[in-house]
Amino acid sequence: MSFAGGFDSSDAWAPPQAGDIIAEAMKKEKVLKELAASQEDLRGGVQRSLKG
C-alpha cells in the first residue's frame, strides 16, 4: 500500500510508557470487577422476582 507524499509510518507509532500500561490494566480490571458485581446483582434480582 502506498501513500501520496511518502507516508513514513515509523513516526506514527511510539512505544507506550510503562506507567500507561499499568494504569490502563488497572482501569480495565476495575471495570471488569464492576461488571461482574452488576451481573451478580442482576442475577439475584431476577431470581427474587421469579420466586415471588
C-alpha positions, 0 to 999 in steps of 0.5 A: 500500500502506498501513500501520496507524499511518502507516508513514513509510518515509523513516526506514527507509532511510539512505544507506550510508557510503562506507567500507561500500561499499568494504569490502563490494566488497572482501569480495565480490571476495575471495570471488569470487577464492576461488571461482574458485581452488576451481573451478580446483582442482576442475577439475584434480582431476577431470581427474587422476582421469579420466586415471588 
